[in-house]
Amino acid sequence: MSSAPLSSLDSIPDPHADPQADPIDRDPWHPHRATITRIDRELDTPTSSVFTLELRLEPSPYADAYRFSPGQFNMLLLPGSGEVAISHSGPPIDRALGTASPGVVESGTFESCTFLHTIRAVGRVTNALEKLRVGDGLGVRGPYGTSWPMQQLIGQDVLLLSGGLGMAPLRPVVYAIGSRRDDFGRVDLLYGSRSPETILYAAELDAWKRADIGVETIVDHAQDPLVENSPCKPTWTGPVGNVTHLLNRRSSLLDYPDFRPERTQVLLCGPEIMMHRCAQSARKLGIPASSIWLSMERNMQCGVGYCGHCQWGPLFLCKDGPVVPYDLAETLLEIKDL
């Protein structure tokens, strides 16, 4: 049974109700109606329930103008449950071509008013979102926050390092690079997961490889230690350890003769300790701090830097982040419990 059918969203203003209104509503507190058009179950294990919602904004000038950049997030509103910040996990729309990324997107062309959010059910709002069905509605505010430095990546080698659900905010980068693959140098995704059962978007990895994006995966455990009597995956033949191990391999010129730290950009998303250690390893490899980028997470509530819940030192991560350059984040990461 759905917890919030579209009719329960009548409190969200209709953008067509006032013909004298600003054609594109710039009120940051104003949610816009969206309908769930598809639900994909990504992970269903005793310890991880992850799903992807495809949302379509209702027709309006806001929907027509809606664009996001990889790394940005939306605030998703479910009346009666609350609001939660969720990163975009789908293909950005190419402003020039009007299409999603060919070659790496299996589901075809996306419209600008349609986007994806991958969500882990872990709290009140996300558990309520998991109960929704196709055709149900919710409110959307956004997009908010800083984005991955896509223009800065052009002509550079790119290392994408992800841990766990951190793959979701990096997925739009994969799509964007795949749509203009010749604009970039060598591109590699280094992806760490807790176990083979919790590898996110596993069905897409081969398509990314065919798009000339290197994919290396590693797991903490060949079987999930959090699941009693979890069977070992007999087909898992990859490395076991943390994702930093995959990065440190670049120190071997014998194994990676074309690795050039001076022309490499590193994008990190995952648990904070994982990102910090990977950034430190990247620095030891000779990659400049200004070429390392992290997606930081805090309790974002307003999305526009007013409420202060996401403050991290001098930064408000809903507007100064979530994507932060390591040369700015390095000293903050050294402060315990900040």
N, C-alpha and C positions, 0 to 999 in steps of 0.2 A: 504493500500500500504506500503510495507516495505521500510524503509529509508536507509538501508545499506545491499544490497545483497552481497553474498560471493565474487562476482567478484570485488566489490569495495575495497577489502582488499588486492589487488595485491601488495601494497607497503610493506606488511608484508613479510619478507624473507621466502622463502621455505626452510625448514631444510634439504631437500634432494638435494638442488641445488649445493652445494659444497661438493663433497665426501671427501675432505681433512679437512672439518670443524670438530671442537670438537663434538663428538657424542652427548653430552648433552650440549646445549648452556648455558653458565653461565653468559652471558651478562644481567645485571638486567634491561636494557632498551629495550631488544628485546622482543616484543610481539609475541605470538604464536597463530596460527589460531585455532579457535574453531567454531563448528556449533551448533546451537540450535536444539535439538532433541525433546524437549517437553516444553510446557508452561502451568503452572497451575495458574489459577486465585485464589488467596488466599482471598483477601478482595476487595469488590466493594461497597463502600458506598460513599455518597456525600463528605466525608472528608478524606477517605482513599482508595487509589488504590495501592494494593500490589499484586505482582505476583512473581512466582518462575520460573527461567529458568534452564532447564537441558542442560548442555553444554558437548559436546564431543570434545576433542582435536583431531586434524587431526593426522594421524599416523606419528610418528617421535620418535627418541630416547628420546626426552623430554617428549612426551606423555607416553612412556613406563615406564619412571622412575618417573612420577609425583605421589607424595603422599602429602597429607596435614594432619595436626593434628587439632583436634577440637579447635576452637578459632582463627585460622589463616584466612587471607583474600587474595583475588586476586585483581589486578587492571584490570578492564574491559575497553577495548578501543573500541570506535566506531568512525571511521574516520569521520571528519566533525562535530562531536559533542563534543568529548573530552574523558576523562578517569575518572573513579570513583573507589574508594575502596569499595569492597563489601565482607562481611564475608561469609565463607562457611556455608551452612545451611543443608547439606546432610550428609549421612553416610560416615565416613572415611573407607578406605579399610583396612581390617585386613592383615597385611603383612604376617602373618603365614598362614592364611586360604585363602586369596585372595578373600574374600567375604565381603559383607556388613553385617550389624547387623541383625541376624535372630530374629523374634519375635516382633520387633518394626518397621521394615521397610515393609510397605505393598506392595511396588512395586517390590520386588524381589532383584536380585543380581546386584550390580553395578560393572563396570569395573574401573580400576585405572584411566583411562583417561576420565571418566565421573563424573561430580559433579554438585551440585545444588547451586544456589544463589537466595535468597529471597530478593526482591527489592521493596522499596516504591518509587513511582513516585512523586518526589518533586522538581526536578531541571532540568536543560537543558539536562544533560546526561541521567539521569534516565527516564525522559519523552521520550527521543528518544529511549531508550532501550525498553520501553513499546510498542512502535510501531512495533517492530520486530516480525517476524513470524517464525514458524518452518522451518528450512532449511536455514535461514539467518545466516550470520557469524559475528564474532567479534574477537578482539584480547584479549589475556589473558597474564598477567604477574603474576608471583607468584609461589608458595604461599609465603606470607610474614608474619612477625610478630611473637610474642610469642604465645604460645598455653595454653590452660587450663592444669593444672598439673595432667594429667590422672594417671601417675604412683604414685603420692602422694595420690591419692584418694583410691587406692587399700587397702582393709581391713578397710576402714573408713566409717562412716556414711556420707552421702552427702546431702546437701541442695542446690537446684538450685532455685535462685530467679530471676524472669524475670518481666520486665515491658514493655508492648507494643511489639514493633518490636524487643526488646531485646531477645525474644524467639528464633529468628533465629540463632544467634551465639551459643546458648545453645543446640539447637536441635542435633548437632553432638555428644554432650556429652551424651544425652539420648540414642542415637543409640549405642555409644561405650559401655556404661554401660550395655545396654540391651543385647549386644552380649556376654558379660562375666559377667552376673548378679551375679553369685556365688562369684566373686572376691570382691564384695563390701558389706558393711553393709546395713543399712536402707537407702533408697534413696527417697527423696521427692522433687517434683517440686511445688513451690509456684509461681503462675502466676497471675499477675495483669494486667487488661486491662481497657480501658476507659469505655467500655460498652459491653454487650453481643454480639453485632454485630461485634465488632472488636477483638474478641478472635482469635488469629492466630493458624492455624493447629488444629482447633477444632475437626475435624474428626479423628485425630490421638490420642487424649487423652485417649480414651478407650483402644486402643492397648497398650499404655504405661502402663496403669493400669494393664492390663493382664500380662505384663512383670514384675510385682511386683515393679513398680515405683509409689509411691504415688503421686497423683495429686490433688492440692487444687487451686481453682480459685476464684478470687475476682474481682469485677468491681467497678470503681469509681462511676458510675451512672447506674441504672437499665434501663435507656434510654439515648441515646446519646444527650448530651446537645448542641452539635454543629450542630445538624440537626433539623431544624424547624419542629415542629409537628412530631418528631420521636416517633413511637409507642413503648410503653413499652412491653418488651418481657414477655408475661404471663408465659412462662415456666421457667423464671429465679427465682430460689429459693435459690441461693447461697448468700454469704455475700456481702455487699456493703461497700466499703472503700478502703484503699490502701494496698499494699502487705505487708507493715511493720506490719499491724495488724495480718496477718497470722503467721509471724515470732514470734511476741510477745506472741502468744498463747503457745509457747514452755516453757514459764516460769511456766506453770501449770503442776506440776508432776502428778496431777490427770488425766489430759487430755492426757499428753504425758509422761507416766511413764518410757519409755525407752530412753528418750532424754538424751544424754551424750555430753555436750559441749566440753569436752576434747578430744573426738574422732570424732568431726564433722568438715567437710570441707564445706565452703560456697562459692558458685560461683554466682556472681552478674552480671546482664547485663540489662541495661535499661537507662532511663534518669539519668543524673549525680546526681541530688538531691535525687532521689529514692535510688540509690546505696549508697550514703553517709549515708542517714538515716538508711538504712537496715544494713550497716556495723556497725554503732553506736549501733543499737539494738542488733546485734549479739555479740558485745563486752560486753554489759550489761548482756547478757545471759551467759557469761563466755567463749565464743569462742575466742581463741587466735587470735591476729591480723595476725599472720603468717599463719593462716588457713582460711583466707578470701581473695578472689580473685575478682577483678573487670575487666571488659572489657571497657576500656576508648575509647572515640571517639573524634577525632579532624580532621581537614582538611588534609587528607593524599593525597599527590600528586605523590611523587617519589617512595615510598615504601621501600626505602633503607637508609633513614636518611640523604640524601644529601641536600634537598631543605629547610628544616627547618619549613615548614608550620605546621607540627604536633607537634612542640615543646611544651612541658608541663613542665615548670620548667627545671630541668636538663635532662629530658627524651625526646627522640624522639619516639613518640608512634607507628610509623610504624615499628620500629625495637626493641625498649625497651618495647613495648606494642604490641597489644592493651591490652593483659592480664597483669595486674600489681598486685602484692601482696599488701594488705591493709597496712601492716606495712611500706611500701615504699610510698604509696599514701596518707596516712592519713594527713600528714602535708600539702601536696599540695592541698588537697580538702578544707582545712580550709582557703586558700588564695582566697579572693573574686576576681572574674573575671579573674582568671589565665587561 
